[in-house]
Amino acid sequence: MRTIVYTEPGSPDVLHLVDRDIPTPGPGEVRVRVVVSAVNPTDWKSRQNGTVEFPEVTPNQDGAGVVDALGDGVSTLEVGDRVWTYLSARNRPTGTAQEYTVLPAERVVKLPAGTSFDVGATMGVPAMTAHRALTVLEGGPDRLHAGALDGRVVLVAGGAGAVGHAAIQLARWAGATVITTISSDEKAELARRAGAHHVVNYRTEDTAAVVKAIAPDGVDIVVEVSIVQNADLDADVVGQRAVVSMYADDGGATAELAVRPNMSKNTRYQFVLLYTIGETAMRAAVEDVTEALIAGALPVGEAAGLPLVRFPLAETAAAHQAVQDSVTGKVLIDIGDTTSAG
Ligand SMILES: NC(=O)c1ccc[n+]([C@@H]2O[C@H](COP(=O)([O-])OP(=O)(O)OC[C@H]3O[C@@H](n4cnc5c(N)ncnc54)[C@H](OP(=O)(O)O)[C@@H]3O)[C@@H](O)[C@H]2O)c1
């Protein structure tokens, strides 16, 4: 089979297309014939800055495809099931940038009927991270479903980003009023298509004034991509006992928080890292995302606010570079036949 591997950290040039035997699933594992692999920032950051703990590593946490073989003891999936995968390369060398990957069964989730592989490949990192960010409000729901966030106001920083897009969609499906910040007219249009009720250009508008006019009692949940840049804004616009869910590390910078304004509102600051949210939150995200998929609430593509930027498997290095360069939209790698289930 064709697979992308790297044996040492570094620039996209360390990624090589090679031929390897099709792997055999062990007990509790399944083999997935990958149709679409997706690239997230974590994939290039791991490739560039991580340590390579296996003889060779195939990158990319997220993907979608078809179950092709089952290891002993797997009863939750069947050969031929259309699936999406998450944390495929977490503590394993088995990312999705290859024709077949072998994963623990719990990291392989059935796609609801009618849900495309493109949507499936976009669920892992972005949607599960957004789910966590939206379910840590004191007194708020720890599970999402239609109506779970009725009456709540959610501010999504960076609504044209991959996580921002998923956060808008999940919050909207769950009934929240959704405000988002963007930096251009093009991104504003994408965020509206994702379902944001209100879009604010943080470069050209007085963001705090606009948000406070929309939500005079304050925002309940901030899904925050840049706490370093937005700490003062967040402290200003949140309501009593709100939560600021911070999922990005600002390139390793240090954030400063104004103590008094936050203290007077009992603001909660919640760090979010998908890798370590724990099994309970992980299962909750998988189940709720599946419900949202069944409801048709998580479409992707330009018309849904998340343009798809596609590469063939042989150009995985270029796909990584595109994400590294902050391309707008979701970078996908086409690997297998999308029409056949076998
Ligand atoms: N903790 C976790 O588990 C986790 C999970 C997923 C992603 N992440 C991290 O989160 C970051 C985003 O990931 P992604 O896949 O969503 O990336 P992405 O698709 O590139 O989106 C990032 C978005 O943030 C916007 N942005 C940047 N600075 C902003 C600011 N000050 N205010 C508002 N928006 C701002 C960008 O647009 P403009 O620059 O045009 O505003 C862009 O739309 C990455 O650093 C990634 O590593 C962490």
The ligand as a Gaussian input file, in Angstrom:
#p B3LYP/6-31G(d) Opt

LIG

0 1
 N       -6.174000      22.395000      22.166000
 C       -6.568000      21.569000      21.218000
 O       -6.934000      20.412000      21.466000
 C       -6.595000      22.090000      19.818000
 C       -7.438000      21.513000      18.891000
 C       -7.497000      22.057000      17.602000
 C       -6.688000      23.134000      17.261000
 N       -5.849000      23.632000      18.192000
 C       -5.018000      24.805000      17.866000
 O       -5.915000      25.868000      17.625000
 C       -5.417000      26.703000      16.615000
 C       -6.448000      26.851000      15.527000
 O       -6.681000      25.602000      14.896000
 P       -7.594000      25.531000      13.586000
 O       -7.459000      24.192000      13.006000
 O       -8.955000      26.047000      13.879000
 O       -6.800000      26.592000      12.685000
 P       -7.306000      27.528000      11.486000
 O       -8.281000      26.798000      10.644000
 O       -6.069000      28.072000      10.860000
 O       -8.081000      28.697000      12.217000
 C       -7.504000      29.647000      13.062000
 C       -8.395000      30.892000      12.976000
 O       -8.124000      31.773000      14.048000
 C       -8.246000      33.095000      13.556000
 N       -7.566000      34.008000      14.475000
 C       -6.251000      34.151000      14.700000
 N       -6.027000      35.088000      15.642000
 C       -7.251000      35.547000      16.012000
 C       -7.699000      36.527000      16.946000
 N       -6.842000      37.229000      17.694000
 N       -9.020000      36.725000      17.087000
 C       -9.899000      36.023000      16.357000
 N       -9.538000      35.087000      15.451000
 C       -8.232000      34.863000      15.282000
 C       -7.640000      33.000000      12.152000
 O       -8.089000      33.990000      11.264000
 P       -7.456000      35.462000      11.217000
 O       -5.984000      35.350000      11.520000
 O       -7.749000      35.943000       9.817000
 O       -8.213000      36.208000      12.239000
 C       -8.201000      31.660000      11.684000
 O       -9.472000      31.808000      11.058000
 C       -4.092000      26.081000      16.180000
 O       -3.045000      26.720000      16.889000
 C       -4.194000      24.644000      16.617000
 O       -2.945000      24.041000      16.869000
 C       -5.774000      23.141000      19.455000

